[in-house]
Structure formats: C-alpha cells, structure tokens
C-alpha cells in the first residue's frame, strides 16, 4: 500500500510530468534554444548548491563565481595541458576535486564570519582568483581565456560541436542534474541539513545542543562550492570557451540574482530562477543594448511585488486559492 | 558536589553584573535562584553554561574546572540548558528539534536506561505536536519542547531560566509535575525564578540574588516567612 501511495501521490506525478517534459526537450526546441536550455541546466546545478548556503545556512555568498571558475578552468587546463585524458568521465571528477579544494581553502577563511563580513570576504576572494586568472596569461590565457574542445563521452567522440550538443550531451547533462537534485534533496533533509537550519535560526542555541557550528558551516560551504564547480565544468562544454569573467563578482551577482528570481525559500526556486534568468538575459541582450536595464527593472519589480521569488509567488497564490476553497468563498 | 561556583565576577564593559558569586549544587537537588528582574539570576545561569565569560572566579562541574570551556564542551560534559525565551528552532518540526542533538552528537554520555521515549514521557503532550513546526507553537508548548530538547543530551544538571514565566496557573502545576519526573530520572535541576511562591513549591534549596550578589541561602519557605526577603524578591 505504501509503495502504491508513493507512486501515485501528487508529488510523484509532478516529478513524472517534469521528467517526461525534460526527456522530449531536444525534439521540441530549436538547436539554439536547446543550447540555452543546456546552459540553464548547468546554472540550475549552481543554484542548488548556492541555496544550501543562502536558504539553509543563512550565508549570502558573493563569490560563487570563483568555484564555478575552478570547475570551468579545471576542464580547460586538462584540455590544454593533458589532452590525452580529455574525456568527460575524467573531466567531471577533476573539476569536482578542483572546486572542492578551492572552496575548502576559501571556506576555511570565510566561515569564521557571518552576514556582511562573510559576503565581502567571499567577494574579495573571488576577485583575487579573477586577478590571478587575468594576469597569468601564459597559463590561463589571460583575458582571452581558454578554448574548450568537444570532449568524448564514455569513448564516443564527436566531430562537430552541434552534433555533441544536440542530443548526447543534453541527456548526459540531464542525468547529472537529476543526480545533483537528488543528492541536494537528501542533504537538506538529513540531520546535517537540519543542523544547518538550526545554525541559521540561532547559532548560539545550535552550539548549546552540541552542534559544531563552524565545522558544519565549513562542510556546507565545500558542498555548495563543489556544486558550483560541477555547474562550471558542465557549462564550459556548452559555451566552448572560458574567460576570467566567470570568477568576477559580477558573475557571482548573477548567481545571487537567479536564486532570488526563482525564490530561495523553495527548494526548486533556484532551478526555476536559472531557467528564467538564462532566457531573460539572452533575449534582453538581443532586444536592446541596454539589457542590463531590463534585468535591473526585473529585480526591482521582483523585490517589490514578489519578495519570495517566482516559485514563492506561485506557492502563495496556490495556498490562497486552497484556503478560499476550504472556506467555501468565491 | 555536582556544581561549585567560587567568587564569580562578570562585567559588561565597565559595569559589574555579578559580584563574587559563590554557590553549590548537590547531586539530585532542585536549587532555585530567586530575585527581582534584573537582579542577575539569568547572568549566573548564562555564565554557568558559558554564554557569558567570567572575568574572575572558578566553576567546577563534576570536579572538573569548566571556567574556560566553550558552551558546547560544557553541554557535552552534562550541562543542559533551557533559556527564558525557549529558542525553539522555528523551521524544524518538534521531533527534529528534540532529536537534533542526538543526531549530531554520536556519543551521548549516558547510562543504558536513558531513552528518548522516556524524556518525551516527561511532557506527554509533546507527542501530540511532534510533527508541527516550531514556528506554530504556543509559549507553553515552546517551553515544553525546549526542556525536552535539553534533556535529549542526557544531562546531569539541567539549567532552567524562568521556565514558569508567562505560564497559566494550570500549566504551572503541569510543569511542577514534570519537574518531579525529571528529578526521578536522577537529573539535578538548577533554576532561575522570579516568583518565590512557585520556587517554594519545587525547590529544596534557594539562593536570593540581589544586584548581582548572593544575599541568602536556605530553604524557600524561609523566604516566604521573612517580610524583608519578600520585599527584596518582590514577593
């Protein structure tokens, strides 16, 4: 009976519908929009990680571009210096290690602080990385960045990038995204996730029930940074090129923006934000050279009209309708 | 002797809050600090749990000097604490609030007779709202959860800061019964309470705190019989 209830409950049906929709995406979208969609999936992974810090630990990072860059540059460096292992099954673990190590180093410094001090420290450290990537021209390509060749997937090679992006890579990306989604869901529902929420609510009280506050924050920081690194590495294959801009605070601001846009109070909020932001930004760029104005106005409207983001707004409307139905109103 | 405090001084900037406070708590006792609001009761409790750092003096718990230990180390040594404002984690359910301490501390010091079921039995009402989030609890319910959560780490000494504050008289009686249950579990209670009449119903021994100093030690009934003491504690 439990299995039946598990399979046929409302949530499982929503997951099933979304999964079917995601599976048929390559047949619906044009190649251009499919590439945008793939880009949005990589940002959704970053958003999932970012929200572990913001929603569940109460820490606002303005430097997540650094860990995104760590993953992206790890792929680029392997492509440039060790092309013999340039295969996606090697590249992803290498990117994970690179972003994990960088977030461990930066996190060690940052988690001793909270609020504005934490935000400024993360921003400063990401700008430090930006300076390094920018200045070490001989290694990183400086402002020109590095070219990302098309990788092989489990021994299958692709002659042209469009062939790679049109289908095989999309499904690979989808699998990684589902894994990341499930892993993050498990993390936030686990005792570790609950401890993070307790720390966010009141760190003194958390310490008084035996929680190692700084250590838990540190672990959350590493997990969050690693998710950004995974997103960064996957994004490089879509973009085909990486520059130091991804470690700039401006890019980190975009990660914050997409999380707020989707709504950080809801687990799926940053995912929705990543998709809306990716399409909004590109179409705004195509519409006018003052696209930043459109993004800015959207942010103002968001804060004033939908402080809980798009997902939060939908949930609020849904709850209101539900209450009205229960009360028998019109 | 379970807890001993000797000549404890505590300052906030240049203002002295606690003045040479010395007291003892024996195993199995219920000891109560009484005094007016602002007399220094909560400061003593917070100094014991490590939220306030003493400028001078010494605190020993189970014959171990805890003066320089962090709050977390004190908790793991066997001190439990339920603050005045309960501080229930609002985003977590009651069950998660209570279980969290046992989840994150793999080794909880205790005997085999200790169980989470047993501590929830202290306040059986808690079972009714185990799945409710902390945000949606009433004041009395929050206090029950806060005490139950403090008991989850199997403390030897439970520190309670104004646990009866703001409770309806019928709930006060319920809490009094619960205190007896806690005592039967072998847990010593050290509490701060403004209402001396309530203190007299639950405590074996009491200290009067006035302007950061201990000015009396003895049974609570002695306070009730003295007009001078009643004036001091606002009874």
Interface residues (C-beta under 8 A of the other chain):
Chain A: X191 X194 X195 X197 X198 X200 X201 X202 X204 X205 X206 X207 X208 X209 X210 X211 X212
Chain B: X49 X51 X70 X71 X72 X75 X76 X81 X83 X87 X89 X90 X91 X92 X96 X99 X100 X101 X103 X104 X105 X149 X150 X152 X153
